[in-house]
Amino acid sequence: MKKENSYLMMCLAMQEIADFYNIFEINELSSLIDIDNEKYTIIFGNPVFKECTKYEVEIKLKDRYGQEISKMIQYNLIAK
């Protein structure tokens, strides 16, 4: 039951992650995504260039039971 509840809570946390971000640097992305680090591990995939300054990256959440879910998000690198 705890394992199933953990998966459900992880799904809810993933839904709160926005689909698109505007950032100045790639490392900013991890600070903008607010995830409980005691419950989940967040893993960022390799960014994929889409066009001009737009990128797409897969993020995964993994819980202590080894369950994981993923989501594709996009971000735009803004010039300073």
Biopython code that builds the backbone (N, CA, C, O; Angstrom):
import numpy as np
from Bio.PDB.StructureBuilder import StructureBuilder

atoms = [
    (1, "MET", "N", (0.809, -1.186, 0.000)),
    (1, "MET", "CA", (0.000, 0.000, 0.000)),
    (1, "MET", "C", (0.868, 1.273, 0.000)),
    (1, "MET", "O", (0.569, 2.236, -0.706)),
    (2, "LYS", "N", (1.953, 1.261, 0.807)),
    (2, "LYS", "CA", (2.844, 2.415, 0.848)),
    (2, "LYS", "C", (3.497, 2.652, -0.506)),
    (2, "LYS", "O", (3.675, 3.794, -0.929)),
    (3, "LYS", "N", (3.852, 1.557, -1.181)),
    (3, "LYS", "CA", (4.488, 1.659, -2.492)),
    (3, "LYS", "C", (3.518, 2.280, -3.498)),
    (3, "LYS", "O", (3.906, 3.158, -4.269)),
    (4, "GLU", "N", (2.268, 1.834, -3.497)),
    (4, "GLU", "CA", (1.267, 2.376, -4.421)),
    (4, "GLU", "C", (0.967, 3.839, -4.101)),
    (4, "GLU", "O", (0.798, 4.654, -5.009)),
    (5, "ASN", "N", (0.900, 4.170, -2.817)),
    (5, "ASN", "CA", (0.653, 5.543, -2.412)),
    (5, "ASN", "C", (1.819, 6.440, -2.841)),
    (5, "ASN", "O", (1.609, 7.569, -3.284)),
    (6, "SER", "N", (3.032, 5.934, -2.708)),
    (6, "SER", "CA", (4.211, 6.688, -3.119)),
    (6, "SER", "C", (4.155, 6.995, -4.613)),
    (6, "SER", "O", (4.484, 8.103, -5.036)),
    (7, "TYR", "N", (3.739, 6.014, -5.407)),
    (7, "TYR", "CA", (3.645, 6.218, -6.861)),
    (7, "TYR", "C", (2.595, 7.291, -7.184)),
    (7, "TYR", "O", (2.820, 8.154, -8.032)),
    (8, "LEU", "N", (1.456, 7.226, -6.504)),
    (8, "LEU", "CA", (0.401, 8.209, -6.719)),
    (8, "LEU", "C", (0.882, 9.610, -6.356)),
    (8, "LEU", "O", (0.640, 10.561, -7.098)),
    (9, "MET", "N", (1.557, 9.741, -5.228)),
    (9, "MET", "CA", (2.072, 11.041, -4.811)),
    (9, "MET", "C", (3.132, 11.560, -5.780)),
    (9, "MET", "O", (3.224, 12.764, -6.024)),
    (10, "MET", "N", (3.927, 10.649, -6.328)),
    (10, "MET", "CA", (4.927, 11.031, -7.313)),
    (10, "MET", "C", (4.247, 11.546, -8.587)),
    (10, "MET", "O", (4.708, 12.519, -9.184)),
    (11, "CYS", "N", (3.171, 10.908, -8.997)),
    (11, "CYS", "CA", (2.410, 11.357, -10.172)),
    (11, "CYS", "C", (1.837, 12.754, -9.942)),
    (11, "CYS", "O", (1.864, 13.594, -10.841)),
    (12, "LEU", "N", (1.326, 12.998, -8.755)),
    (12, "LEU", "CA", (0.783, 14.314, -8.431)),
    (12, "LEU", "C", (1.884, 15.379, -8.430)),
    (12, "LEU", "O", (1.673, 16.495, -8.907)),
    (13, "ALA", "N", (3.054, 15.032, -7.895)),
    (13, "ALA", "CA", (4.183, 15.968, -7.897)),
    (13, "ALA", "C", (4.617, 16.281, -9.324)),
    (13, "ALA", "O", (4.967, 17.420, -9.632)),
    (14, "MET", "N", (4.595, 15.276, -10.194)),
    (14, "MET", "CA", (4.999, 15.475, -11.584)),
    (14, "MET", "C", (4.022, 16.400, -12.317)),
    (14, "MET", "O", (4.431, 17.175, -13.181)),
    (15, "GLN", "N", (2.739, 16.319, -11.974)),
    (15, "GLN", "CA", (1.749, 17.181, -12.615)),
    (15, "GLN", "C", (1.956, 18.648, -12.277)),
    (15, "GLN", "O", (1.551, 19.524, -13.042)),
    (16, "GLU", "N", (2.583, 18.925, -11.136)),
    (16, "GLU", "CA", (2.828, 20.307, -10.732)),
    (16, "GLU", "C", (4.014, 20.925, -11.464)),
    (16, "GLU", "O", (4.198, 22.141, -11.417)),
    (17, "ILE", "N", (4.811, 20.121, -12.130)),
    (17, "ILE", "CA", (5.960, 20.634, -12.884)),
    (17, "ILE", "C", (5.444, 21.235, -14.184)),
    (17, "ILE", "O", (4.722, 20.587, -14.941)),
    (18, "ALA", "N", (5.823, 22.471, -14.427)),
    (18, "ALA", "CA", (5.352, 23.174, -15.627)),
    (18, "ALA", "C", (5.890, 22.508, -16.893)),
    (18, "ALA", "O", (6.898, 21.802, -16.857)),
    (19, "ASP", "N", (5.209, 22.742, -17.997)),
    (19, "ASP", "CA", (5.625, 22.183, -19.286)),
    (19, "ASP", "C", (6.677, 23.050, -19.974)),
    (19, "ASP", "O", (7.374, 22.579, -20.872)),
    (20, "PHE", "N", (6.798, 24.321, -19.559)),
    (20, "PHE", "CA", (7.701, 25.239, -20.244)),
    (20, "PHE", "C", (8.301, 26.224, -19.236)),
    (20, "PHE", "O", (7.611, 26.718, -18.345)),
    (21, "TYR", "N", (9.598, 26.498, -19.395)),
    (21, "TYR", "CA", (10.298, 27.439, -18.523)),
    (21, "TYR", "C", (11.132, 28.401, -19.367)),
    (21, "TYR", "O", (11.637, 28.033, -20.427)),
    (22, "ASN", "N", (11.270, 29.629, -18.886)),
    (22, "ASN", "CA", (12.213, 30.592, -19.451)),
    (22, "ASN", "C", (13.349, 30.714, -18.451)),
    (22, "ASN", "O", (13.120, 31.068, -17.295)),
    (23, "ILE", "N", (14.564, 30.427, -18.880)),
    (23, "ILE", "CA", (15.710, 30.443, -17.964)),
    (23, "ILE", "C", (16.907, 31.130, -18.614)),
    (23, "ILE", "O", (16.966, 31.276, -19.835)),
    (24, "PHE", "N", (17.856, 31.548, -17.784)),
    (24, "PHE", "CA", (19.093, 32.163, -18.274)),
    (24, "PHE", "C", (20.201, 31.127, -18.423)),
    (24, "PHE", "O", (21.036, 31.238, -19.320)),
    (25, "GLU", "N", (20.213, 30.123, -17.553)),
    (25, "GLU", "CA", (21.238, 29.062, -17.586)),
    (25, "GLU", "C", (20.566, 27.724, -17.299)),
    (25, "GLU", "O", (19.566, 27.674, -16.582)),
    (26, "ILE", "N", (21.102, 26.651, -17.847)),
    (26, "ILE", "CA", (20.504, 25.330, -17.697)),
    (26, "ILE", "C", (20.418, 24.891, -16.237)),
    (26, "ILE", "O", (19.465, 24.210, -15.859)),
    (27, "ASN", "N", (21.407, 25.271, -15.401)),
    (27, "ASN", "CA", (21.367, 24.845, -14.001)),
    (27, "ASN", "C", (20.258, 25.535, -13.205)),
    (27, "ASN", "O", (19.938, 25.107, -12.096)),
    (28, "GLU", "N", (19.679, 26.585, -13.751)),
    (28, "GLU", "CA", (18.544, 27.255, -13.129)),
    (28, "GLU", "C", (17.314, 26.346, -13.085)),
    (28, "GLU", "O", (16.479, 26.457, -12.187)),
    (29, "LEU", "N", (17.217, 25.464, -14.046)),
    (29, "LEU", "CA", (16.038, 24.610, -14.185)),
    (29, "LEU", "C", (15.791, 23.776, -12.929)),
    (29, "LEU", "O", (14.655, 23.664, -12.469)),
    (30, "SER", "N", (16.849, 23.194, -12.378)),
    (30, "SER", "CA", (16.664, 22.341, -11.196)),
    (30, "SER", "C", (16.187, 23.141, -9.986)),
    (30, "SER", "O", (15.464, 22.603, -9.147)),
    (31, "SER", "N", (16.574, 24.409, -9.877)),
    (31, "SER", "CA", (16.114, 25.212, -8.745)),
    (31, "SER", "C", (14.674, 25.681, -8.919)),
    (31, "SER", "O", (14.008, 26.004, -7.936)),
    (32, "LEU", "N", (14.189, 25.723, -10.145)),
    (32, "LEU", "CA", (12.809, 26.149, -10.395)),
    (32, "LEU", "C", (11.804, 25.025, -10.170)),
    (32, "LEU", "O", (10.625, 25.279, -9.923)),
    (33, "ILE", "N", (12.271, 23.790, -10.256)),
    (33, "ILE", "CA", (11.383, 22.642, -10.068)),
    (33, "ILE", "C", (11.416, 22.253, -8.592)),
    (33, "ILE", "O", (12.426, 21.759, -8.091)),
    (34, "ASP", "N", (10.311, 22.480, -7.915)),
    (34, "ASP", "CA", (10.233, 22.271, -6.477)),
    (34, "ASP", "C", (9.738, 20.858, -6.174)),
    (34, "ASP", "O", (8.540, 20.584, -6.230)),
    (35, "ILE", "N", (10.672, 19.970, -5.854)),
    (35, "ILE", "CA", (10.365, 18.569, -5.549)),
    (35, "ILE", "C", (10.944, 18.239, -4.173)),
    (35, "ILE", "O", (12.034, 18.697, -3.831)),
    (36, "ASP", "N", (10.227, 17.455, -3.396)),
    (36, "ASP", "CA", (10.697, 17.022, -2.076)),
    (36, "ASP", "C", (11.861, 16.043, -2.266)),
    (36, "ASP", "O", (11.653, 14.883, -2.620)),
    (37, "ASN", "N", (13.072, 16.515, -2.031)),
    (37, "ASN", "CA", (14.276, 15.702, -2.248)),
    (37, "ASN", "C", (14.423, 14.560, -1.261)),
    (37, "ASN", "O", (15.220, 13.649, -1.487)),
    (38, "GLU", "N", (13.670, 14.590, -0.172)),
    (38, "GLU", "CA", (13.721, 13.485, 0.784)),
    (38, "GLU", "C", (12.871, 12.315, 0.318)),
    (38, "GLU", "O", (13.122, 11.172, 0.699)),
    (39, "LYS", "N", (11.870, 12.595, -0.502)),
    (39, "LYS", "CA", (10.982, 11.540, -1.000)),
    (39, "LYS", "C", (11.376, 11.047, -2.389)),
    (39, "LYS", "O", (11.238, 9.863, -2.697)),
    (40, "TYR", "N", (11.868, 11.961, -3.226)),
    (40, "TYR", "CA", (12.120, 11.625, -4.630)),
    (40, "TYR", "C", (13.498, 12.079, -5.089)),
    (40, "TYR", "O", (14.074, 13.034, -4.569)),
    (41, "THR", "N", (13.991, 11.373, -6.062)),
    (41, "THR", "CA", (15.209, 11.784, -6.758)),
    (41, "THR", "C", (14.772, 12.302, -8.115)),
    (41, "THR", "O", (13.994, 11.650, -8.812)),
    (42, "ILE", "N", (15.269, 13.471, -8.491)),
    (42, "ILE", "CA", (14.945, 14.021, -9.809)),
    (42, "ILE", "C", (16.150, 13.848, -10.714)),
    (42, "ILE", "O", (17.277, 14.168, -10.336)),
    (43, "ILE", "N", (15.905, 13.343, -11.902)),
    (43, "ILE", "CA", (16.966, 13.063, -12.866)),
    (43, "ILE", "C", (16.651, 13.808, -14.153)),
    (43, "ILE", "O", (15.561, 13.673, -14.708)),
    (44, "PHE", "N", (17.601, 14.584, -14.617)),
    (44, "PHE", "CA", (17.440, 15.326, -15.870)),
    (44, "PHE", "C", (18.145, 14.580, -16.991)),
    (44, "PHE", "O", (19.290, 14.158, -16.832)),
    (45, "GLY", "N", (17.473, 14.415, -18.120)),
    (45, "GLY", "CA", (18.077, 13.802, -19.294)),
    (45, "GLY", "C", (18.932, 14.818, -20.034)),
    (45, "GLY", "O", (19.157, 15.928, -19.551)),
    (46, "ASN", "N", (19.400, 14.431, -21.196)),
    (46, "ASN", "CA", (20.186, 15.336, -22.026)),
    (46, "ASN", "C", (19.256, 16.274, -22.796)),
    (46, "ASN", "O", (18.292, 15.823, -23.414)),
    (47, "PRO", "N", (19.541, 17.574, -22.762)),
    (47, "PRO", "CA", (18.711, 18.517, -23.511)),
    (47, "PRO", "C", (18.785, 18.253, -25.011)),
    (47, "PRO", "O", (19.840, 17.911, -25.545)),
    (48, "VAL", "N", (17.662, 18.417, -25.669)),
    (48, "VAL", "CA", (17.585, 18.243, -27.118)),
    (48, "VAL", "C", (17.244, 19.596, -27.722)),
    (48, "VAL", "O", (16.240, 20.210, -27.359)),
    (49, "PHE", "N", (18.079, 20.057, -28.642)),
    (49, "PHE", "CA", (17.857, 21.335, -29.308)),
    (49, "PHE", "C", (16.660, 21.226, -30.239)),
    (49, "PHE", "O", (16.577, 20.299, -31.046)),
    (50, "LYS", "N", (15.734, 22.169, -30.130)),
    (50, "LYS", "CA", (14.542, 22.172, -30.984)),
    (50, "LYS", "C", (14.641, 23.238, -32.066)),
    (50, "LYS", "O", (14.577, 22.929, -33.256)),
    (51, "GLU", "N", (14.795, 24.475, -31.659)),
    (51, "GLU", "CA", (14.923, 25.582, -32.603)),
    (51, "GLU", "C", (15.417, 26.815, -31.872)),
    (51, "GLU", "O", (15.078, 27.026, -30.707)),
    (52, "CYS", "N", (16.193, 27.610, -32.528)),
    (52, "CYS", "CA", (16.701, 28.874, -32.003)),
    (52, "CYS", "C", (17.202, 28.707, -30.563)),
    (52, "CYS", "O", (18.306, 28.197, -30.372)),
    (53, "THR", "N", (16.448, 29.108, -29.562)),
    (53, "THR", "CA", (16.877, 28.988, -28.169)),
    (53, "THR", "C", (16.001, 28.010, -27.390)),
    (53, "THR", "O", (16.075, 27.953, -26.162)),
    (54, "LYS", "N", (15.186, 27.253, -28.087)),
    (54, "LYS", "CA", (14.270, 26.318, -27.437)),
    (54, "LYS", "C", (14.870, 24.914, -27.348)),
    (54, "LYS", "O", (15.441, 24.400, -28.310)),
    (55, "TYR", "N", (14.727, 24.315, -26.179)),
    (55, "TYR", "CA", (15.235, 22.971, -25.922)),
    (55, "TYR", "C", (14.135, 22.129, -25.264)),
    (55, "TYR", "O", (13.160, 22.652, -24.724)),
    (56, "GLU", "N", (14.328, 20.830, -25.327)),
    (56, "GLU", "CA", (13.425, 19.900, -24.677)),
    (56, "GLU", "C", (14.273, 18.940, -23.854)),
    (56, "GLU", "O", (15.354, 18.535, -24.282)),
    (57, "VAL", "N", (13.784, 18.579, -22.675)),
    (57, "VAL", "CA", (14.537, 17.673, -21.813)),
    (57, "VAL", "C", (13.553, 16.762, -21.076)),
    (57, "VAL", "O", (12.458, 17.181, -20.699)),
    (58, "GLU", "N", (13.962, 15.521, -20.883)),
    (58, "GLU", "CA", (13.152, 14.580, -20.124)),
    (58, "GLU", "C", (13.583, 14.644, -18.669)),
    (58, "GLU", "O", (14.774, 14.612, -18.361)),
    (59, "ILE", "N", (12.610, 14.733, -17.783)),
    (59, "ILE", "CA", (12.909, 14.662, -16.371)),
    (59, "ILE", "C", (12.222, 13.431, -15.802)),
    (59, "ILE", "O", (11.116, 13.073, -16.209)),
    (60, "LYS", "N", (12.895, 12.793, -14.857)),
    (60, "LYS", "CA", (12.351, 11.601, -14.212)),
    (60, "LYS", "C", (12.319, 11.819, -12.712)),
    (60, "LYS", "O", (13.215, 12.431, -12.130)),
    (61, "LEU", "N", (11.274, 11.308, -12.110)),
    (61, "LEU", "CA", (11.199, 11.235, -10.655)),
    (61, "LEU", "C", (11.293, 9.780, -10.266)),
    (61, "LEU", "O", (10.655, 8.921, -10.876)),
    (62, "LYS", "N", (12.086, 9.503, -9.250)),
    (62, "LYS", "CA", (12.268, 8.136, -8.776)),
    (62, "LYS", "C", (12.045, 8.125, -7.271)),
    (62, "LYS", "O", (12.557, 8.988, -6.558)),
    (63, "ASP", "N", (11.275, 7.141, -6.781)),
    (63, "ASP", "CA", (11.030, 7.065, -5.343)),
    (63, "ASP", "C", (11.907, 6.004, -4.697)),
    (63, "ASP", "O", (12.694, 5.342, -5.372)),
    (64, "ARG", "N", (11.768, 5.849, -3.402)),
    (64, "ARG", "CA", (12.630, 4.908, -2.665)),
    (64, "ARG", "C", (12.327, 3.451, -2.979)),
    (64, "ARG", "O", (13.099, 2.566, -2.613)),
    (65, "TYR", "N", (11.211, 3.192, -3.653)),
    (65, "TYR", "CA", (10.855, 1.825, -4.047)),
    (65, "TYR", "C", (11.380, 1.480, -5.445)),
    (65, "TYR", "O", (11.175, 0.370, -5.934)),
    (66, "GLY", "N", (12.056, 2.436, -6.081)),
    (66, "GLY", "CA", (12.602, 2.210, -7.418)),
    (66, "GLY", "C", (11.616, 2.515, -8.530)),
    (66, "GLY", "O", (11.929, 2.324, -9.705)),
    (67, "GLN", "N", (10.432, 2.985, -8.178)),
    (67, "GLN", "CA", (9.442, 3.356, -9.188)),
    (67, "GLN", "C", (9.847, 4.688, -9.795)),
    (67, "GLN", "O", (10.359, 5.562, -9.095)),
    (68, "GLU", "N", (9.624, 4.845, -11.081)),
    (68, "GLU", "CA", (9.941, 6.129, -11.693)),
    (68, "GLU", "C", (8.909, 6.493, -12.749)),
    (68, "GLU", "O", (8.294, 5.635, -13.382)),
    (69, "ILE", "N", (8.746, 7.796, -12.910)),
    (69, "ILE", "CA", (7.892, 8.333, -13.962)),
    (69, "ILE", "C", (8.676, 9.435, -14.651)),
    (69, "ILE", "O", (9.605, 9.999, -14.073)),
    (70, "SER", "N", (8.304, 9.738, -15.879)),
    (70, "SER", "CA", (9.036, 10.765, -16.608)),
    (70, "SER", "C", (8.078, 11.721, -17.312)),
    (70, "SER", "O", (6.901, 11.425, -17.516)),
    (71, "LYS", "N", (8.621, 12.864, -17.669)),
    (71, "LYS", "CA", (7.859, 13.905, -18.352)),
    (71, "LYS", "C", (8.821, 14.699, -19.219)),
    (71, "LYS", "O", (9.955, 14.965, -18.818)),
    (72, "MET", "N", (8.373, 15.073, -20.398)),
    (72, "MET", "CA", (9.166, 15.938, -21.267)),
    (72, "MET", "C", (8.758, 17.380, -20.989)),
    (72, "MET", "O", (7.570, 17.703, -20.978)),
    (73, "ILE", "N", (9.738, 18.238, -20.767)),
    (73, "ILE", "CA", (9.456, 19.660, -20.599)),
    (73, "ILE", "C", (10.297, 20.437, -21.603)),
    (73, "ILE", "O", (11.285, 19.925, -22.131)),
    (74, "GLN", "N", (9.904, 21.652, -21.856)),
    (74, "GLN", "CA", (10.646, 22.514, -22.774)),
    (74, "GLN", "C", (11.123, 23.741, -22.020)),
    (74, "GLN", "O", (10.516, 24.158, -21.034)),
    (75, "TYR", "N", (12.215, 24.309, -22.498)),
    (75, "TYR", "CA", (12.688, 25.553, -21.913)),
    (75, "TYR", "C", (13.303, 26.423, -22.982)),
    (75, "TYR", "O", (13.745, 25.946, -24.027)),
    (76, "ASN", "N", (13.319, 27.697, -22.701)),
    (76, "ASN", "CA", (13.857, 28.702, -23.612)),
    (76, "ASN", "C", (15.008, 29.400, -22.895)),
    (76, "ASN", "O", (14.821, 29.947, -21.809)),
    (77, "LEU", "N", (16.191, 29.384, -23.495)),
    (77, "LEU", "CA", (17.337, 30.078, -22.911)),
    (77, "LEU", "C", (17.281, 31.539, -23.319)),
    (77, "LEU", "O", (17.331, 31.870, -24.503)),
    (78, "ILE", "N", (17.177, 32.398, -22.334)),
    (78, "ILE", "CA", (17.078, 33.837, -22.575)),
    (78, "ILE", "C", (18.463, 34.452, -22.473)),
    (78, "ILE", "O", (19.206, 34.175, -21.531)),
    (79, "ALA", "N", (18.807, 35.282, -23.441)),
    (79, "ALA", "CA", (20.101, 35.976, -23.415)),
    (79, "ALA", "C", (20.072, 37.069, -22.356)),
    (79, "ALA", "O", (19.081, 37.788, -22.227)),
    (80, "LYS", "N", (21.149, 37.196, -21.603)),
    (80, "LYS", "CA", (21.235, 38.232, -20.560)),
    (80, "LYS", "C", (21.595, 39.563, -21.169)),
    (80, "LYS", "O", (21.714, 40.558, -20.454)),
]
sb = StructureBuilder()
sb.init_structure("model")
sb.init_model(0)
sb.init_chain("A")
sb.init_seg("    ")
for serial, (resi, resn, name, xyz) in enumerate(atoms, 1):
    if name == "N":
        sb.init_residue(resn, " ", resi, " ")
    sb.init_atom(name, np.array(xyz, "f"), 0.0, 1.0, " ", f" {name:<3s}", serial, name[0])
structure = sb.get_structure()
